[in-house]
Amino acid sequence: MDRPLKVLMLTSSYPKFPGDVTAPFIEAIAQHTQTLGHKVTVVMPYHPELKRQPLENGVRLFTYHYALHPKWNIWGYAASLQGDVKVRKLIYLLLPFVLVASFLKLWALTGKERFAIIQAHWVIPNAPVAVLVGQLRRIPVVISLHGSDVYMAERIKPVGWVARWAFRRAAAVTASSPDLLQRAQKLGATMEPTRAVVIPYGADPKAFAAPSAPRTEIRQRLGFGPDEAILLCVGRLVYKKGFEYALRAMPLILAEYPKAQLVIAGKGDLEGELKALAAQLNLTDRVRFEGAVPHNRLPEYLAACDLFLLPSVIDDSGNVDGLPNTLLEALAAGRPVVASNVAGVPLAVEDGVNGQLVAQRDPVALAAAIKELLNDSARCERFSLAARAKIETELNWTAIAGRYVAVFQAAALKSK
């Protein structure tokens, strides 16, 4: 058996409490790496809503404080960008404090014990701090890309320069999609195949297995009618999620399926805008905005829905999701999926095998794919079985954590 590694992770987001929907993939990577026999320590910014224990499921959690006023605790946790497009003005003022505070926390921890690897989640803002500490302590750094970090480095020149500096000093770079890795390589990330690795996200097949309660009972509990066709979208209400196009597809769907209902689970800066669009399209009684659904309740919604929709887009500023976790969780739940053919989505959805891929920003194509599936229960059943198998055999968190560990081990070995 390979020798256990001590892994130090620096992140700007983490679920603030059990069931929180903020960056559950970071927690999953940490916990499943720990489950594989390695020792994991996570460092994250303080947040007033944070309700975590110092040790959870074997993973040690540390926070750093950076804000001089309680209202200024807006760093990370999906709060730094407005609509996931524009940096909030206060962020620029907080940046020096965040950099110093995170550096001091990493410096203190690496002074007390020897870590084999530092993993920086998001090249901006965490990689420069991780690389600096790594160089001073002679610890290799793996930079893991998740989407918005590369987007900001592309848009803001000084940020791009800093990202390039960090990339050139990293032992390895991982990305959740090929598209994301290629964009990072244009910013200076390594081109070496052994050091530039695409690692998609995963899902927990046990957490999203068919619930014990009858589906009719779950639907009734959630207020869904027995003969309604429930179309489910899950995610933050930001431009790149493409929920606007799900709304625009609804009139076309309702023309043939008048009892179809679109359920949008999530919150964000575009809530008012999306509700106004629903009203404009006369969809008020056919669209439900559920707000943020706790992560531990998501299996109920997935079990209750007829189709899961992922209308992701490359937004007007070029931002796009690498590979949304909600898609993988829908596959784990065995839901038939209709998804946009963008970024890392094809890593999880094989068109016509375990889901249907459509062009982004095309409500007509989206509506057509939805109507086809609503009219073909046998095809939905095939998609459902294949979706579940994809997660169980390939895109589960144990397998994904193993791929991260392989990168860590190679980087640690090369640094000796």
N, C-alpha and C positions, 0 to 999 in steps of 0.2 A: 504493500500500500504506500502511496506517496505520502511524504511527510506533511502534516497539517501546516497550513499557512496562517500567518497573522495578517489579516487584511484590514486596512484603515480606509473607510469610505468617507468622502466629503461630499455633502449634498446640500442643495438649497431648498429641497422639498422632501416631505415624508408625511405619511398619514398622521394627522395631529392627535388622533384618538382612534380607538378601535371602531371600524366602520367608516372612517373618513375616506372620501374619494380622492384626496390629494395625493398624487404620485404613489398609488399602491404598488406599482412595479418596483420602486426602489426598496420598499420593505420586503417584497417577495425575493428580490435578488439577494438581499442581506440574509434573510432567514433561511433560504434554501442553500446558500453557500455554507452557512453555519451547519445545516442539517447534513451536509456532505462531509462534515468532520473538521471544518476550518474555523478559526476564531475571528469573529467579525466585530469591528467597532465602527459605529456610525457617528459622524459629527454633523450637526445641522444648526441653522439659526434658531434662536429663541422665538417663540410665538405665544401670545397670551392665551390662545386656545389649546396649547399643547398639553396633553394629558397622557404622558407616557412614563413608564417606570425606567429607572436606570438600566435594568436588565430585563429584556423581554424575549422569551423563547431562545435564550442563550446569546442574544445579540446585545452588546453594550451600546447604550445611547448617551451621547453628550451633546449639550447645546452651548452656543456662545452668544453672549449679549452684545448688542451693537448700538441700540437706539437710546438716545438721551431722554426721550419722552415716550410714554406708553403708546400714543397714537401713531408713532413712527415705526412700529413693528410690522412693516409691510414687505419686508424682503423675502423673496421666495414664496413658497406655498401657493403658486399660481396667482399671486397678487401683484407682482412687479410690473406686468404688462397690462395695458388697458385694451380689452378686446383681443388680447394676445398679439397685438400689432404694434402698439406704441408704448414706449417706456414712460412710466409715471414720473413726473418732474422730481418728486421727493427722492426717488431712487438715486439720482445723480449726487444728491447731497449726502446720502447714506453710504455711498460706495466706499469712500476711504475708511469709514468706521468698520464696515463689514470686512474689508480686506485685512485690516489690522487685527480685528477680533478673531477672525477665522485662522489667520496665520498663528497668532499666539496660542490658540487652542491646539492646533496641530503640532506646533513646536513643543508645547508642554507634554502632550501625549507621546510623541516620538522620542522625547528625552527620557521618559520613564520606562519605556519598553521598546524592543526592537520589532518593527513591522517588516514583513516581507514585501508588501505592496501597498501603495496608496492608490485608491481608485477615485478619480475626480468625476463625479456625475455632472454633466454639462460643462463644456469647455469654457464657457463664460457664464458665471464669474469664478468657478471653482478651480479650473485647471492651473491658472497662473500661481495661485497660492500653493496648491499641491506640488507643482513642479519646483517652486522655490524651496519649499521645505524638503522635498525629495532630493534636490541637489545638495543642499546643506547637510542633510543626514545620510546621503548616499542610499536612498530608497527609490527603486524604480516606480514610475507613475504610469498608470493606465487611464487614459481619458475615455469616458463613455458618453456618446452623443445621443441626445434625445429629441432634437428638433429645433426648438426655439433658440437654443444657443448658437447654432450654425446660422440661423436666420439673422440674428442680431449681428454676428460677425460679418455677414455679407453686406448688411445695410449701413453699418457705421464704421468708417475707415479705421479710426484708432482702435476700435474693438477688434477689428480684423487683424491689425498688426500684433496686438497682444495675443490673440488666438494663435497666430502663426508662430510667435515666440514659444508658446507652450507646446504646440504640436511638434515642433522640431526637437524638443527635449523630452518628449514622452517615449516610454518604452514600447507602448502599443496604443492603438486607438480602436475602439469598438463603436459600431453604429447600429441602430435598430432597423435600418433599411439600406439597400444598395445606393439609392438616390442620395441619402444623407451622407454616406461615406464619400461618394464622388464629389459632392459639394464641399466637404471638409478637405478633400485632397487638393481642390483648387485654392484653398486657403492655406495650404502648407502641410497638411497631414501626410504621413508616410504613405508611399505607394507599395511598400513591400507586402506581399500577400500574407506572410506569417505575422506581420505586425499591424495590419489593417484588416479587421475582421468584422463581418456583418453578423450580429447576434440579435435575432428578433426577440420580442417579448414572449411570455408564455401565459398560461392560465392553469388554475388548479382544477383538475377534472373532478376531484372529490367534492370541492366546494360548490360546483355547478352541476352536479349529478341531479337526475330527476328527483324532485322532492317527494317525501312520503305522502303528503296530502294530495288528494285528487285535484287535477288541474281545474275542474269546474269550481271546486271550493276556493282555490287560490284566486281565480278570476272574480268570483263573487266578492271575496274579501277586499279586492282592489277596486271594486266598483265597475268591473267590465261586464257588459251584457253577454249572455250565452251565445248569441248569434252575431256579435260584433267581430269584425276582422281587426285585430289589434296590431298596429304597426309601431314598433318601438325604436326610438332613437335615444341614445345615452351619451352625455358628454357636457363639457362646459359650453355655455352659450357664447361662443366666439366665432369669428368669421370662418376660420379654416374647417370648422365642423360641418359647414354646408347645410345647416338645418333650414335655411331659407328655401333650398331647392326641394326638400321634403314637403314643405308647406305648399310650394307652387305646384307640386305633383298631385296634391290632394284633390283639387277639383276634377282632374282627369280620372282619378281612381273612383271618386264618389259617383261619377256618371254611370259606372257599371256596378259598383259596390257601395250603395248608399249607406250601409251600416259600418263602413270602415272607420276606424278611429286612429288618429296619430297621437301617440303618447311621447312627450319629450321630457326626459328625466335629466335634470341638470340646472345649474344656475350660472350666471355670468353677466357681463356688461351689456349683452345684446338682448336681454330679456324683454325690455320695453319695446324695442324695435321688432322683435319677432312676434310679440303679442299684437302689435299694431298691424303687422302684415297679415296675421291670421284673421283679424277683424276685417281688414280690407278685402280679403278673399272670401268673406262670409263663412269662415270656418270655425267660428267661436264654439259651436256645439259639437264639432267633430275633431277638435284638438284639445288635448289636456297637457298643461304645463305642470309637471309634478314637483318642480323644484329639485334640490339636491336629494337624491335617494341614497341613504347610507349604503356603503358597499356590501354590508352583510345582508341587506334586503334585496340587492340586485337579482339574486337567483330567483326570487319570487316573480319579479317582473319579467324575467326571461322565460320562466316556465309558463307564464300567462299569455305571452304574446304569440301571434301567429307568424309574423316575420320580423326580423331585426334589420334595420336600415342603417347604413353608414354612408351618408351622402357627402363625404369629405371632399374638400377642394383645395387647390393651390390658391390662396387668397390673392387679392389685388397687389399686395406688397411682396408676394413670393413665399409666404409662410405656409407650411403644410405639416400635418402630422406624419411622423415616421411610420408607426404601426400602432394604431390605437388599441389599448388594452381591452376596451369594451368589445371590440370585434372578436378578440380571442376568447373572451368570456362567453360571448354569444355562441361561438362554435363549441365551446366546452359544454354549454347547456343543450347542444343539439338543435339550435334554432336555424331554420332556413334563413340565409343571409342574402341581401342585395346591397352591394357596396361599390363605391367609386373605384375605378382602376387608376389609383394614384399611389405614389411613394411605395411604401412597403406592403401595401394591402395584398398584392399578388403572392407574397410569401406565405400568406395564410389562406387566402381564398383562391382555389383553382376553378376557373370559370367553367360552369357546367358540371362540376364534380361535387363540390361541397358548398356551392354558392353561385350567385350570379354577379358578374362584374358589368358595370355600365360606365359610360363616359361621364366625367365630372361636369357639373354645372348644366346638366341636361335634364330638366324635370320631365320632359316627354319620354325620354328613354327610361328614366327611373320609374315613372308610372307604368310604362309598358311591361317592364320586368316584374314589377309588383303584381300587376293584374295576371300575368302569365302564371306566376306561382300560386296565387290565390285560386286559380282555376285548375291546378294540377296537384292534387294531394299526393299522388304517387311520387312525383318529382320532389316534392317537399320532404317526403319520407326518406328518399335516397340522399338528399342533401343533408338531412339531419344525422343519419348514420355516418356519413363520410366526414361531417364536421366534427363530430365527437371523436372519431377515430384519429383525425389529424392532431387533436390535442393529446389524446392518450399515448400516441406513438411518437410524436415529434415535438409539439409545441407546449409541453408541460414544464412547469417551473423547475422541476428536478433536472430535466435534460438541459434546460437553458442555463441554469446555474453551473452545471458541469462544463458547459462551453466557456463560461466566464472563467472558471477555475483553470481550465486548460491555458487560457491567455495569461492568467496570473502566474501560473507555474513556469511558462516559457519565459516571461519577462523576468521573473525572479532568478531563474537559472542563468539567463544571459548576463545578468548584472554581476554575477559572482566572478 
